Amino acid sequence: MNAGTVGLSADTEQEAIVKEAEAFVRNRIRPCVQLFQAEKGIPGSLIRELADHGYLAASLPREYGGLGLDPVYYGLFTEAFGKASPAVRSLLTVHTSLVSETLLRFCSPEQKSLWLPRLTSGQWIGAFALSEPDIGSDAKNIRTQWREEEGHYVLNGRKKWITYGDLADVFVVLAANNGKSTAFLVERTFDGVATRRVEGLMAGGDTYLAEIDLTEVKVPKGHVIGRMNGGFEYVVSTALDHGRYSIAWAGLAIAQEALDAMVTYSRSREQFGQRLSQFQLIRGMIGDAVTKVHAARALCLRAGELRRDRSPDAAIETTIAKYFTSKMAVEVVNDALQVHGANGITDQYPVAKLYREAKVLEIIEGSSQIQQEMISHYGLREYFKRGSKR
Ligand SMILES: Cc1cc2nc3c(=O)[nH]c(=O)nc-3n(C[C@H](O)[C@H](O)[C@H](O)COP(=O)(O)OP(=O)(O)OC[C@H]3O[C@@H](n4cnc5c(N)ncnc54)[C@H](O)[C@@H]3O)c2cc1C
């Protein structure tokens, strides 16, 4: 990896990193995606390779072992992985965006210098444990509890749907006390931590999705992330903002992949003595898909630029991008599958898997309905014309 190359402009250097990542995806990931599904997970050797290339910390600063990509280039980087393998992209979403970027933002200098190098080097894989069997969207009301004892905190509860939870070495765990939540860094080796795979999934069967039981887990005082009782307002909202940005690009990646498949298939398959691409109704679907993908790309890039420039609008534009891209990915993949006819439902073509994976994006990092709520709050405030009777 030439991340440290001297004498190149920042953009040229970042572009080179993204190009190398695209080549890595082409050579090391695309040929193996069927294997990930068959083996129900990406292998440790690939995670090692990702770490060695710096890909587990692409958005983190160099001082902590990251590649220093700005949000725009980090988005393009995420897209490259998301097009080939949602499983690998999911690892980047949780390990880098939700966990490492959140620790970077909220941890003390001592915590950062101890923990971040372990995460960037892949010595630790991180997962983000907020959701519970009975609590999803209503994340302020988690039931996992903490209490204080001499020298440590004690956690009890159960987390569910934790991506890479069955593989991770450390978890950012949200736990409550008196209605206020706090974020803790919990190591797998702590007594009372047990994980088990969630089975029978429509998608994500290769992402080590797990339930986590926390039984009288003693967590050292130095493992609190950010301020006590600031778990939801600070840590969760920031982590989900990073996660949403990653998912926005994941939606774009799936839709672009589906569009490529749709166009390619329509230009080779013949019916009624003509290529499918010559039928107006098929061309209508292609025209819509191209338009949606271009619109999604524009939203993702805009969110990336606002994040890079630390604009106060960055978070809402990220939410808008996540909402739009995940929704349009479902629509585009639906049409792409339609264009493939019966072939579309087989695993010999990519669209069936894309169809299943796209739907997940409308649920995670805040469901589409929760995004609509957030966007409508913004809209009702922003577009109200005071004094107007219109
Ligand atoms: C593949 C996958 C990976 C995941 N990874 C993680 C992870 O790594 N870490 C983690 O903590 N969690 C993870 N989750 C959990 C995810 O964050 C939750 O599924 C999500 O927050 C939605 O919660 P829920 O599934 O409990 O749905 P619920 O909250 O029960 O909602 C059910 C339905 O009701 C709608 N709804 C809920 N409230 C409202 C409202 N106020 N207004 C309108 N509609 C509403 C929702 O939009 C949804 O359609 C993952 C989930 C999946 C499927």
The ligand as an ORCA input file, in Angstrom:
! r2SCAN-3c Opt
* xyz 0 1
  C     -28.716     -7.720      9.217
  C     -28.865     -6.880     10.442
  C     -27.714     -6.421     11.084
  C     -27.832     -5.675     12.255
  N     -26.683     -5.276     12.921
  C     -26.788     -4.642     14.108
  C     -25.612     -4.321     14.869
  O     -24.475     -4.584     14.448
  N     -25.771     -3.729     16.088
  C     -27.011     -3.424     16.592
  O     -27.075     -2.875     17.696
  N     -28.135     -3.710     15.890
  C     -28.054     -4.316     14.672
  N     -29.188     -4.626     13.957
  C     -30.502     -4.306     14.516
  C     -31.115     -3.099     13.817
  O     -30.468     -1.936     14.238
  C     -32.605     -3.094     14.137
  O     -33.158     -4.192     13.428
  C     -33.290     -1.794     13.763
  O     -32.933     -0.778     14.641
  C     -34.815     -1.922     13.762
  O     -35.236     -2.476     14.966
  P     -36.218     -3.764     14.978
  O     -35.714     -4.726     13.966
  O     -36.322     -4.209     16.365
  O     -37.582     -3.229     14.443
  P     -38.687     -2.460     15.319
  O     -38.077     -1.302     15.999
  O     -39.456     -3.434     16.124
  O     -39.614     -1.905     14.152
  C     -40.472     -2.753     13.385
  C     -41.099     -1.909     12.280
  O     -41.809     -0.820     12.859
  C     -41.310      0.415     12.365
  N     -41.311      1.403     13.438
  C     -40.745      1.315     14.663
  N     -40.919      2.453     15.340
  C     -41.601      3.283     14.532
  C     -42.088      4.625     14.646
  N     -41.884      5.362     15.748
  N     -42.761      5.158     13.598
  C     -42.978      4.447     12.469
  N     -42.550      3.174     12.303
  C     -41.876      2.610     13.311
  C     -39.908      0.127     11.882
  O     -39.497      1.031     10.883
  C     -40.064     -1.280     11.348
  O     -40.579     -1.222     10.040
  C     -29.106     -5.359     12.762
  C     -30.255     -5.794     12.098
  C     -30.141     -6.547     10.951
  C     -31.384     -7.024     10.249
*
